[in-house]
Amino acid sequence: MKKYILLLATILTATFSGCDYNERNFDGFEDLSKPQNVATYEYTFAESDIPTIVKALNANKNAQDSATAKILNADKMFSASAEASTLIPYFLTTKYYAADVKSSAKVTYKYKEGRNETVTNLSTAPYTLTENDYKLIWGENVVAALTPAKSPEKSIPTILTKNIASPTEGMFKNVEYYYSKEEPVSTTIENEIVEEDFEAYPAGSGVLVAIDGWINKDLKGSIGWQNRVYSNNNYAQVSSYNSKAVNDVRLITKVIDLTKTTNPKFSFDIVVGNFTANCLSIELSENFDGKEANITTATWKDVTSSFTIPQPASGYTTWASAGTLDLKAYKGKKIYISFKYSGDDTSTPKKTTTYQIDNVKAFDEIIGQDVKSKELQYAAYEYKSSKWQLASSVISLQPSDYDAMGLKFLTTAQAPNYLPAYLKLKFPFAQEGNTKTIVYKTSATSCYADEYVYTAGKWAPNTFIIEKTEQFVFSNKGWVFDPTLHVIMQKGKADTDDYMMIVNYVKAHQAIDNPALISSYGDSEYYYGFSANYGNITYRDKDRSLDTTYPKSGTATEKAAFMDQRTIEAIKIFLTLKYPNAQTQVNGIDQMAEVTGLVYSNPVSNNTNENWTYTMQCVGNKEWKYIQRVSEYGTIEKAGE
């Protein structure tokens, strides 16, 4: 689909043709016997060459090589699980057996790469608009939907700007929201206090309801309310059938805060099946503290009579509202409501009635503005040119699309069977090579994205198989992959994230005497200027003000030179931390590293943000030497210049 030429060893020349260069940069070659057959090869690796490598791996007779051989034989190409860097030398040993030391080979091969950044970025949990988000758009008179007057294209960027911390250029975000074609009118509305439809959780036989803030506990036995699904609808279910025990199961809501309510109420939907006895009661507590250990010591009031709980003669009832409990008597208080199931599979007759509940909600009924009808919508937004905007190039499947497919969600296994037909209908005039990025829901809380390509009159998923060209050299140890380490520094707050390594280093060293060198959030430091939060190396004056060694009164050039040296010092530390066992040579070849980091607001640069790639050489145990750095704009600065 795509073709890349990847020359990993930019420190090395393309062909190793100069003797002087080799003597300066490949010390491991100096003591070798004089070569007789130094050659430069170029070769395109074919599927028919794979058996040569597989045979060599199996000959090693160890489990790891055997496993790799199986993967390579199955995929018929290289991948992260069968890396070309370690496997191609097996082939080169056979192909170019007469080559002498200092020979090199550029090998082009197919590689099954990871998914691209766009589809990976879109394959994340969606951002679902909350009551506070709608309030941000509408003000205090909340309408839980967007409308033509409060359009998604204008409103959602405002919401994302407020809620997504430190977005980076090119970031994508899936968004879920309600939309109405009509503007709101005055009506009775329900302000949600607690609402649960059980859709956001895994469902199945034996899968217990586990909701943050809720309690699901059998005080006498070992069953519980289970999260079940039927006909694309999730709900909670409980039954003592086959429990062979006495059960006292409590499903207790999270705290229901009625301190600022006007007309609070509570309701839920119910199905009852295989009725044998009344096993369900609804209880309310004003003094329960939310702790499981204190369930039985709290005071619980039985409010079951406020609801209609069916007693079918046989089979199951259909979904219906159980009624509404008026909570005015509890205004200004905080309460809990418990669905108490009292079952007994040991008694005669048995008490094993099945109960299913759904759409549990506590709400405040008030007069306000609302839309008459609304529908759920999905969209993808992109952070581009320092602002959020609708990602018009991304297709998000809508609820109506899933309905047309007869599905609630679309699994990754189902997608290749449904999406080509969908794209064919949507783009009847597609041309060869057209690509479409499409996002679909795989569950209530997750999304997945694929890239589809129109090839030979059909839509097919991008396999992300590319071509690479990499260089190998023949050393005293045989054919080896050029070992240059390539690092594009990654932001993030985990201890192992690249920028955070330097932040933690400063915490443990320079910040001991000067704690102000660490930001209040603990994710940035002001000695070397590394920020794990923003993923950059800042040169700004205000970020240096807490470093007593910084030349505050110096010229812009002097300040930049100071920070350049600090950055080089930090990168040496970073490489020592990231590669503590690095050796000066790998199979007779100097160990080099290329580290790319983002410099922010360099005082003498014409570019506010500028990526620099630093070339370093390992010259001893945990010792790195600076060679040069290259700007993304082409500037080259070498050590000593």
TORFIGU-136864 format. One record per residue (C-alpha): residue in one letter; x, y, z. Coordinates in steps of 0.001 Angstrom, whole numbers, plus 500000, padded with zeros to 6 digits. Layout:
% TORFIGU-136864
AXYZ...
//
This chain:
% TORFIGU-136864
M500000500000500000K502841502384500929K506564502284500371Y509196503685502697I512970503699502355L514252503532505900L518001504137506328L518454503723510039A522156504461510264T522418508099509272I525789508263511002L527120505704508517T527665506460504847A525394504721502391T528038502409500980F531014502246503370S533176503131500383G535687505396502140C538578503791504064D539219506913506093Y535616506992507219N535735503362508367E538926503908510298R537427506878512120N534047505360512872F534488501582512918D537355500921515301G536397497279515452F537631496839511893E541179498070512450D542573494863513915L540994492553511375S542926490892508575K543054492825505335P539808492216503423Q539960490502500059N536362490838498835V534796494101500083A531499494584498274T528337496652498384Y525137494751497714E521505495654497142Y518874492958497378T515085492696497441F514054490008499882A511423487617498485E508936485283500119S510899482400498637D513864483437500812I511976482834504057P512635479054504233T516372479801504415I515852481769507632V513307479326509048K515717476436508501A518532478313510236L516321479215513211N515109475651513672A518704474440513532N519418476473516682K517098474111518547N515804476514521168A512210477429522003Q512482481136521239D513963480658517759S511440477927516999A508590480247517982T510012483011515794A510366480572512897K506663479662513184I505611483323513148L507805484140510153N506660481056508272A503014481914508936D503178485644508110K505595485247505189M507083488624506134F508896490406508941S507149492105511848A507695493211515432S507489489533516403A509960488489513720E512325491408513332A514312491729510137S517246493214512046T517971489872513716L516725487497511024I518075488864507748P521693488152508785Y520822484419508633F519909484897504991L522882487130504127T525272484529505503T524026482129502858K523469484647500082Y526811486463500309Y529049483811501830A532143485125499985A531842488682501335D534669490029503449V534717492368506417K533561495925505631S531093494705503026S527579496134503291A524151495198502025K520984497198501634V518035494855501857T514503495797500822Y511773493678502350K508096493616503270Y507260494521506833K503992494163508683E504036497424510603G501862498601513451R498712500514512606N499235504155511710E498928506990514208T495525508134512964V493656504842513378T495509504152516629N494519507569517983L490894507004516988S490774503508518524T490199504866522019A487343505435524417P485040508193523159Y484463511477524959T480784511560525956L479282514984526590T478218515408530220E475660517628531897N478439520094532675D479416520138528998Y475894521010527923K475777523591530707L478944525148529291I477098525653526008W473586526507527245G474267528082530633E472364527145533786N469183526322531850V470654523016530715V469447521344527529A471044517922527157A471450518164523408L473030520293520713T470826522009518136P471204524046514941A471639527171517086K474208525398519275S475788523379516504P478220520516517149E480819522112514852K480924525240517045S480098523773520470I482224520624520623P485557522445520031T484677524680522994I483964521627525162L487127519774524112T489294522849524652K488036523035528230N488328519329529008I491264517884527048A494513518843528761S497573519587526639P496316518426523230T498998517863520626E498924518653516936G497258515848515017M495440514387518038F492024512867517343K489085512460519716N485870510517519192V482888512394520617E479394511219521532Y476577513730521926Y472834514182521577Y471456516293518759S468040517757518051K466941519276514757E464569521546516692E465326524222519265P464289523709522923V460879524653524351S459517525061527901T458557521691529402T458887519452532432I462404518077532496E464314515544534562N467629516694535959E469655513527536410I471056512802539865V471889509111539422E471231507161536250E472334503655535282D471401501614532200F474172498983532664E475293499444529044A478860500433529880Y479849497130531452P480677493583530277A477704491256530334G477247487510530539S476329484614532791G478297484926536014V479482488482535295L478694490418538454V477525494014538349A480530496152539285I479797499878539098D481927502547540710G480220503716543914W477637500898543904I477634497836546174N476742494318545005K476890491907547971D475323488603548988L475260488764552798K474420485076553215G475511483254550079S477838483672547151I475693484936544277G475080488529543243W473319490720540747Q474735489871537322N475181492099534279R473266490360531480V472436491182527862Y469512490125525687S468411491504522342N471198494103522445N470049495443525819N472115495257529006Y470453494946532418A471031493606535938Q469636490187536917V469465488106540082S468078484675540948S468680482006543589Y467992479253541065N470608476506541533S472416478505544209K471789475656546685A471857478288549402V469977481019551220N470737484377549606D470468487963550820V471743490008547887R471934493796548019L472472495988544971I472891499442546499T473111502605544420K475831505141544892V474868508072547090I471841510029545858D472430513676546757L469123515521547218T470579518626548890K469730520979546011T466579519425544587T463052520691544046N460941517654543186P463169514551543448K461960511134542317F463264507589541779S462242505031539158F463376501870537365D462196499335534787I461626495681535638V461081492179534236V460056489248536444G460411485603535401N459781482074536746F457916483460539724T457975481252542836A457729483834545643N458129487539546373C461891487868546676L462531491515545804S462129494525548079I463229498122547588E464772499776550642L465958503316551404S468463504515553996E469233507981555327N472099506918557611F474022504387555502D477609505591554962G478287503745551708K480587501154553311E479904497485552673A480758496547556265N477963498785557569I475060497516555457T473374495636558285T473936498323560928A472291501049558834T468553501732559057W466668500691555930K463063501666555166D461033499335552956V459508501375550091T458505498422547889S454830499390548078S455578502482546016F456372500265543039T454550497650540969I456485494363540988P454799491791538676Q453998488214539745P453645486282536481A451881482934536548S454488481560534171G457386482640532010Y458662486204531925T456959489576531811T458005492230529302W459959495346530190A457835497926531975S458272500769534430A458017499679538064G456633503104538903T458040506230540514L458943506883544148D458424510472545337L461482511598547304K460247515027548444A460402513874552080Y464160513497551658K464933516872550055G468162518306551413K469465514858552389K471782512216550993I470280508748550668Y470988505274549316I468485502893547693S468937499122547814F467487496396545596K467282493613548184Y466858490056546916S465857487425549507G466133484012547852D466289480426549084D467137477454546875T466995475085549866S463399475678550966T460177473974549924P458694475597547970K461816477282546649K462196481063546533T464085481497543274T462169484123541270T464290485887538623Y464347489693538605Q465790491948535925I466115495719536383D467191498490534033N467168502276533615V467589502942537306K467438506685537899A467041509328540553F466142512715539119D464799516164539968E461637517013538064I461486520723537240I460090523140534667G462743524156532200Q463903524144528587D464304520929526634V464017519545523138K461052517412522140S463255514676520697K466941514013520249E469189511350518828L472631510076519710Q475384511093517306Y479043510145516905A481802512280515394A485591512540515291Y487412515791516029E491022516654515281Y493384519083516995K494773520937514011S496474524333513748S496175524710517541K492410524262517656W489822521489517675Q487812521014514515L485603518385512942A487721515694511294S485877515764507983S488119513033506558V486988510527509212I483747508564508890S481987507735512150L479293505053511969Q476000506389513369P473357504554515445S471198504325512307D474043502499510543Y474199499850513253D470413499499513063A470648498930509310M473245496217509946G471034494630512595L473740495154515199K474208497074518406F477970497379517959L480493496111515426T483365493858516453T486734493963514714A486046490433513464Q482719491511511926A484024494727510377P485540493196507173N482155491609506447Y480109494805506885L482271497847506146P483085497131502469A479338496986501691Y478748500150503731L481507502034501887K480288500796498511L476846502298499185K478254505521500614F480874506103497904P479535504621494657F482029506577492528A485209505666494411Q488405505632492379E491381503295492535G493562504083495538N490965506137497441T491286505692501203K488766506185503987T489295506138507737I486237504752509483V485432504607513211Y482970502170514741K481775501294518236T482908497904519518S481120498374522855A479333501103524785T482649502503525974S485126501736523194C485790502605519565Y488000501136516892A489207502620513634D490349501069510376E491668502491507143Y490043501090504000V491512501315500524Y489647501047497219T491629498495495216A490622496630492047G487008497751492369K486623496739496024W487018498269499465A489501496367501629P491145497111504990N494670498477504876T496974495674505960F499717498176506863I502274496098505009I505071498355503839E508457498069502205K511589498919504159T515188499207503126E517768498690505861Q521505498383505953F523576495483507261V527346495249507543F529736492328507581S531921492431510701N534256490029512453K531113488463513917G529455487976510554W526537489899509067V524948492302511571F522280494935511508D523557498500511900P522957498974515643T522248502705515756L519605503443518419H516802505679517169V514610507384519762I511793509856519168M511242511053522715Q507788510236524046K505845512341526483G503908510858529396K504007510777533176A504961507150533762D508442506668535192T509527504917532002D508339507685529665D511234509501528005Y510846513108529147M509744511911532603M513084510108533063I514856513469533129V512186515014535371N512707512197537863Y516488512595537573V516255516275538496K513918515407541392A516594513072542754H519521515422542153Q519324519163541451A515899519601543071I517103518270546418D518665521671547134N516266523645544957P512746522056545013A511406524911542866L513077523265539874I510120520836539731S506656522035538610S503737521886541029Y502322518951539026G505603517073539258D505780516476535498S508194519226534391E511633520390535523Y513365523731535106Y517027522719535136Y517311520966531779G513868522154530678F512227518777530040S508426518559530280A506739515142530422N503334516802530221Y503941518793527043G506625516572525537N509196519258524869I512429520877526001T511615524479526831Y514106527317526324R511732530038527562D513056532620530027K510153532166532434D510852528447532658R514470529165533563S513838531826536219L514058529322539091D517473528011538007T520114530096539785T522792529166537198Y520839530454534201P522346533623532588K519247535764533031S521000538952531914G522751537352528949T521951537843525282A519538535573523464T522481533812521833E524201533284525191K521002531913526703A520465529539523769A524076528319523967F523626527686527694M520459525657527095D522001523801524147Q524726522490526456R522160521657529122T520124519707526572I523185517729525439E523997516970529073A520421515779529657I520412513569526572K523579511877527785I521822511199531090F518715510026529253L520649507493527171T522385506197530287L519018505717531979K517245504246528962Y520117502011527832P522104501272531014N523813498262529456A524892499906526194Q528343498874525002T530786500912522930Q530484498459520056V528036495861518805N529716493086516861G532642495364516054I530497498360515070D530431501574517098Q527238501983519107M525561505183517969A522273506785519000E519978509304517369V517592511071519764T514882513396518505G513346515908520915L511159519012520518V512781522316521495Y510158524899522422S510684528652522002N514408528699521259P515327532393521687V517485532491518552S515445530204516318N513032531405513655N510788528491514589T508802528465517816N508870524666517893E511796522833516351N512619519124516391W516330518396516752T517953515004516248Y521051514536518414T523694512033517287M525573510466520194Q528243507770520477C528694505346523360V532340505724524407G532364503874527706N530313502330530481K527308504681530804E529248507309528905W528016509028525752K529754511530523481Y527961514278521574I528661514168517805Q526194516566516191R522595517666516009V520357518274512987S517252520454512911E514098519376511127Y514688522499509015G518112521302507861T520505523110510224I523518520950511173E525602521736514247K528627519544514974A530520519148518233G533271521738518635E531857524083516024
//
